[in-house]
């Protein structure tokens, strides 16, 4: 009788982030999926952070270092349900190496979604489109917030 051995999958070391920016997300109008428009929302930095700035509805990361982006909903009537990424270029790139870790804390008192932006040199100058999935706690409906993230050359 052969003894079965199982191998643990190789894990990739996460980058150590040196920049953390909290981005307050204020929903102006919730629109559930299936409609014509995404959720109307405003995103603002909770405090100024070198290397990260909101610009015309997008988040711009300009740093040679990895960054943690912490999206925080300002209204407890909504909770984060997920996030998805893709680039605006022709080849498919869903950001698995550029955004290696996503953590959602659905506690109504500190509802946030944290994303590590590895800020890899090969992704410098690349813009990632992304959606934040948000759920209405009163109705259970899910909607999306749809801004881009740009990694500017450093």
C-alpha positions as CSV (number, residue, x, y, z in Angstrom):
1,X,0.0,0.0,0.0
2,X,1.5,3.3,-1.1
3,X,1.5,6.2,1.2
4,X,-0.1,9.3,-0.2
5,X,1.8,12.5,0.1
6,X,0.4,15.9,-0.4
7,X,2.3,18.9,-1.4
8,X,1.5,22.4,-0.3
9,X,1.2,24.7,-3.3
10,X,4.0,27.2,-3.6
11,X,3.0,30.6,-2.2
12,X,4.2,33.9,-3.5
13,X,5.6,36.3,-1.0
14,X,3.5,39.4,-0.7
15,X,5.2,42.7,-1.2
16,X,5.9,44.8,1.9
17,X,3.9,48.0,1.5
18,X,5.3,51.3,2.6
19,X,2.4,53.5,1.5
20,X,-1.1,53.1,2.9
21,X,-3.9,55.3,1.7
22,X,-7.5,55.3,3.0
23,X,-10.0,56.3,0.3
24,X,-13.5,57.3,1.6
25,X,-16.2,56.1,-0.7
26,X,-19.4,58.1,-0.4
27,X,-22.4,56.7,-2.3
28,X,-24.6,59.4,-3.8
29,X,-27.0,57.1,-5.6
30,X,-27.2,53.4,-5.3
31,X,-28.1,51.7,-8.6
32,X,-28.5,47.9,-8.7
33,X,-26.9,45.7,-11.4
34,X,-28.9,45.4,-14.5
35,X,-29.4,49.1,-14.9
36,X,-27.8,51.3,-17.4
37,X,-25.5,53.2,-15.0
38,X,-23.1,52.2,-12.2
39,X,-23.5,53.5,-8.6
40,X,-22.9,57.3,-8.3
41,X,-20.1,57.7,-5.8
42,X,-17.4,60.1,-4.7
43,X,-13.9,58.9,-3.7
44,X,-11.7,61.1,-1.6
45,X,-8.5,60.4,0.4
46,X,-9.1,60.5,4.1
47,X,-5.7,62.2,4.5
48,X,-3.1,63.4,1.9
49,X,-0.7,60.6,1.0
50,X,2.4,61.1,-1.1
51,X,2.4,58.9,-4.2
52,X,-1.4,58.4,-4.3
53,X,-4.1,60.8,-5.5
54,X,-7.6,60.7,-6.8
55,X,-7.9,62.3,-10.2
56,X,-11.1,62.7,-12.2
57,X,-12.7,59.7,-10.5
58,X,-9.7,57.4,-10.8
59,X,-6.9,56.5,-8.3
60,X,-3.4,57.3,-9.5
61,X,-0.5,55.5,-7.8
62,X,2.9,57.2,-8.5
63,X,5.5,55.5,-6.4
64,X,8.3,53.0,-6.8
65,X,7.0,51.2,-3.7
66,X,4.0,48.8,-3.2
67,X,1.0,50.5,-1.7
68,X,-2.1,49.4,0.2
69,X,-5.3,51.0,-0.9
70,X,-8.0,50.9,1.7
71,X,-11.5,51.7,0.4
72,X,-13.9,52.6,3.2
73,X,-17.6,53.1,2.7
74,X,-18.9,56.1,4.6
75,X,-22.5,54.8,4.9
76,X,-23.2,51.6,6.9
77,X,-26.3,51.0,4.7
78,X,-23.8,49.4,2.2
79,X,-21.1,46.8,2.5
80,X,-18.4,45.7,0.1
81,X,-19.0,42.4,-1.7
82,X,-15.9,42.1,-3.9
83,X,-13.6,43.6,-6.5
84,X,-12.5,42.7,-10.1
85,X,-9.6,44.1,-12.2
86,X,-8.7,44.2,-15.9
87,X,-6.4,46.5,-18.0
88,X,-7.4,48.9,-20.6
89,X,-5.0,47.3,-23.1
90,X,-5.8,44.6,-25.7
91,X,-4.2,41.7,-23.8
92,X,-6.1,40.2,-20.9
93,X,-4.5,41.0,-17.5
94,X,-6.8,40.7,-14.5
95,X,-4.1,42.0,-12.1
96,X,-3.3,38.8,-10.2
97,X,0.3,39.8,-9.8
98,X,-0.2,43.6,-9.6
99,X,-3.0,43.2,-7.0
100,X,-2.0,40.0,-5.2
101,X,-4.2,40.4,-2.1
102,X,-7.7,41.7,-1.4
103,X,-9.2,41.7,2.0
104,X,-12.8,42.6,2.8
105,X,-13.9,43.6,6.3
106,X,-17.7,43.7,6.3
107,X,-18.1,44.9,9.9
108,X,-20.6,47.8,9.6
109,X,-18.5,50.0,11.9
110,X,-15.4,49.7,9.7
111,X,-16.6,48.4,6.4
112,X,-13.5,48.4,4.1
113,X,-11.9,46.7,1.2
114,X,-8.1,46.6,1.2
115,X,-6.1,46.0,-1.9
116,X,-2.3,45.6,-2.2
117,X,-1.0,47.3,-5.3
118,X,2.4,45.7,-5.9
119,X,3.4,48.6,-8.2
120,X,5.5,46.3,-10.3
121,X,8.0,47.9,-12.7
122,X,6.5,45.8,-15.6
123,X,3.1,47.4,-14.9
124,X,4.5,51.0,-14.7
125,X,2.3,53.3,-16.9
126,X,-0.5,50.7,-17.1
127,X,-4.1,51.6,-16.2
128,X,-6.3,49.0,-14.6
129,X,-10.0,49.2,-14.8
130,X,-11.8,47.8,-11.8
131,X,-15.1,47.5,-10.2
132,X,-16.0,47.5,-6.6
133,X,-19.1,45.4,-5.8
134,X,-21.3,46.9,-3.2
135,X,-24.4,45.4,-1.5
136,X,-27.3,47.3,-0.1
137,X,-27.9,45.9,3.4
138,X,-31.6,46.8,3.4
139,X,-32.6,45.2,0.1
140,X,-29.7,42.8,-0.6
141,X,-29.2,44.3,-4.1
142,X,-25.7,44.4,-5.5
143,X,-24.3,47.4,-7.5
144,X,-21.0,48.4,-8.9
145,X,-18.6,51.4,-8.6
146,X,-16.5,51.6,-11.7
147,X,-13.3,53.8,-11.5
148,X,-9.8,53.0,-12.9
149,X,-6.4,52.8,-11.1
150,X,-3.4,54.1,-13.0
151,X,0.2,53.2,-12.1
152,X,2.2,56.2,-13.3
153,X,5.8,55.7,-14.2
154,X,8.1,56.6,-11.3
